[in-house]
Amino acid sequence: MLYTRPPKVEVVEGDVLEARVSDIVVPVFKGGDGNVKLEGIVERADSLTGGALSRAVKAGRFKGDVGEVFTGYTDDGRAIHFVGAGSEGDEEAKRLENARNAMAAAVKGIVEKSGEAALALKPLGSAGAEGLVGALLGAYRFEAFKNEKKAKLSKVYVDLDRGEAGEAVAVAEGVYLARDIANAPPHEVAPPRLAEKLRDLFSQLENVEVEIFDYDRLLREGFGGIVNVGRGSEEKPRLIVIKYNGGEGEPIALVGKTLVFDSGGINLKPSQSLYEMRADKAGGAAVAGAAWAVARLHLKVNLVALLPAAINVPSGSSYLTSDVIRMWDGTYVEVTNTDAEGRLVLADALAYAAKALGAREIIDLATLTGAAWIALGPLYAALFTRDDTLAKSIEESSRRTGEKVWRLPLVDEYKVMLGRKAPLGEVANAAMRAGGAICAALFLERFTHGKKWAHIDIAGPGIGSDAGPMAPKYWPQNLAPGWGVRLLVDYIKSKASTAK
């Protein structure tokens, strides 16, 4: 089942309008006056369609809005899809997002109609590679469990630099992997199976090793958070550690919450909240996808991705409220809510990354709190860190990739409640409903042991299904979008250089 592959990409040296394919996509810009610009490749493509676009513009049937598509046909029956790409005068971040949205919108309209297509990306200038990323992500289909599979776009021809095209493909592959993991039915990727699938998959890559902590080892080495959260399920938890050795020095660690399914445990969730909990593994999915892309790009960096994988369900062996758990680093945590389980598995993995793996910095992603979703909605993730330089770097990557973050405070005054709610232990796993996302971040910070650290709560965009018409056009409908892969890869690129 893992994993779906994006369409193949072939770079063409000549005029993309001469490609012998049934569908060609051409981006169209607006000028400073707001009018559609009919020049260059757009003018030539319009001529091939007998002036169909210029007539549509004159009649007001095509205004060049981002993602708006108008199709004309050549004498030999090829379809040329003109797609609005915004204004050439837009600032860089907006131009990049416009390119992604424009090419995704065009591809979504043809993905089930055509096996091959040509994309004119040179007109997008420096946003051309991001246009290809958008196109590839727009072509994503998750049909592993459908008997009647729709036709798919299998190949695209592009007029990009080969290096740019290769980088776009590697990033898209990482997002595809993250989407597959996040959206997979729980039974297909129960922790033991997910671990083996990832070991098999990453064995294809250079300088990568996968270490799997099975249940006995987790018990033996004292990973109390991971063990207790997952002990109610017959499918016992795993800690999956993906190591990429591409550089020198201490690694960057990525930690992703990988709750294959979260029922809430004994503190059972209401039924309307349960369906989307298959995507409670979106954080782990993102760090796996980022690790894949980083390895495919041969970046000069050492990276370790940790996926603490568990299923949180009630049974006769489930952990209980008022249980006191001894974590991997020796901290005693009193369980005040079994539905605050994500921070327990993350805490063990964070401490292990900090103390055993010697990470120089740690970034964790987690669909952690409804509070972050309520505060920021389905498009923004909450960013927590005390390091202003780290925050600035992540925010810059956010602007470049369009994966939006909003920094929230770590309020020290709230720490007192983590202790006060734990009369039996040292700290409670859940303390206050108000400021819930902040309290969760403060809990996690305790287990980072002074390392440079950022926590990104992706409860909204990680699941993503409630974004509806607000979502970027390159997100799949009603599915987790693989949020965070591109953000993490861009950030890691800024800390490394290309080796090959």
C-alpha positions, 0 to 999 in steps of 0.5 A: 500500500505504501506508497503512491508515486507522483507522475514521472517528470521529463525535462524537454529542451525545446518548445513545450508547446510542440509537445505531442501530448493531449494536454498542455498547461500554460500560466497566464499573468495579470499586468499592473493594470489588472488586465490579462497579459496576452504576450510571449508563450501565452500569445503563441498558445492563443494563436494555436487555438485560433485566438480562443483565449483572446476572445474569452478575455474580451468577452469577460469569460477569463479574468486570469484569477489564480487557479481560473482555467480556460481551455482552447483547442488546436487544429490537431485536437490538443487541449491548451489549458490557460490558467491564471497565475496572479500578478507578476508584481506580487511579492515572492511568497505570494508568487510561489503560492500562486504558482503552486495553486495555479498548476495544481488547479489545472492538473486537477482538471485533467488528471483523470482525462490524460495519461501525459501532459506538458507544463509550461513552467518557464513563464513562472520564472523563479516560481517554476519549480514550485509550480511543478510541486503544485502540479504533482501534489494536485495529481495525488490520488489515494485509491489503494482501497477502490476496486474501480480506479480512475485514470491517473496522470502518469507523466509530465513534460516540463521546461525546467532546469533538471536540478530544479525538476529533480528537487521538486520531484523529491519533495513531492515524493515526500509529501506523497509518502506523508499523505499515504501514511496519514490517510491509511486506515489504521489496520493497514499501518498498525505500529508493527506493520508501519515499522516494517513498511518504513524499514523496507521503503527506506532501504532503497535510499543511500546513507539511511538506516532504520532502527525499530524498538519493539514492545519488549525493548520499549518495556525493557528500556523504560519508554513508559509514555509510549508503552502505556499509551499503546498497551490497550491495543493488541497491536503493540507500539513501536518507536521507529527511528530513521537515521540519515547520515549525510553530513558531519556533527550532531543531527537535527532531530524531527519527532512526529506524533504517530497515533495510528488511531486515537479513541481517547482511551478510557476518556473516550472521544465523542463519536463525531470526533473519532472518524478523523483520528486515522490522521492522528499520525499526521505528525509522524507521517510528515517527519517520515516524508521529510526524511525521505525527501532529505535523503533523496536530495542528498543534503549535507546534514545528519538527520534523525526522524523519530516516530513513536507509533501507538494505538490508543484504545480502551480495553482491560489492559489500557492505562487509566486516569490517575495512573502514574507513569515513569517516563524514559528520562525518569520523570513521573507523570500523573495521567489526568486524561488518557486523551492527552496521549500524544504528549506522552509518546512525544515526551519519550521520543523528545527525551531520547533524541536529546539525551541518547541521540545528542541532537543539536536541535529538535523540531516536533510536529503533532496533531496535538490539541483541539485548542490549537485548531480552535485558535487558528483554524484549519490552515495555520499551525501553532508554533512554540519555541523560546529561540527567536532565531529558530522561530524566525527560520521556521517562519521564513520557511513557512512563507516560502512553502505556504505552510502557515505557522503562527507563533504562540507564547510559552507562558511560564505562569501556567507551569504551576498547574502542571504540578498542582494537578499531579498530587501523586506524580511530578507533573500532570499530562493535562492541566487546564482546558483554557490555554490547552495548546500552551500547557501541552507545549510546556509539558513537552518542553520539560522533556527537551532537556535544554536543547534548542527546540520547536513544537508545531501543533498541526491539529488544524492543517495536519488533518485538513479535512475541514478546510473545504474551499479555504484549502490550497488547491494542491491539497487533496479533498477530504484527506490529510494533505501531508502538511509539514513535509515541505516546511521541514525540508525547506528548513533543513535545506537552509541548514545544509548544502547539496552534496551531489 
